């Protein structure tokens, strides 16, 4: 299933990519707790959609 088929999966992937790029750029400390919570729920959504 493509990621664009389910809009929530695309948003979750975007948040995960944002956190990944900030971590690589050594900006992990600048992330707010809200972004981390939304990304965590997004990753759970992605994992459950695969299963």
Steps between C-alpha positions, in 0.01 A plus 500: 500500500649837407545756775281752317199267512450565871547870584581433867785271396647777285482749786651248741783430256560874469530546876734201522715637220509841669624347825751284314645796314518710815681217677753475219553875508566488877184696572321234702495723809303766315204268441197567715319235696193544280692404188640194674155389620342548158786312337469214749130462428574527130755219517248286685248573225752403231592178677137402550415573137778261389373218722 
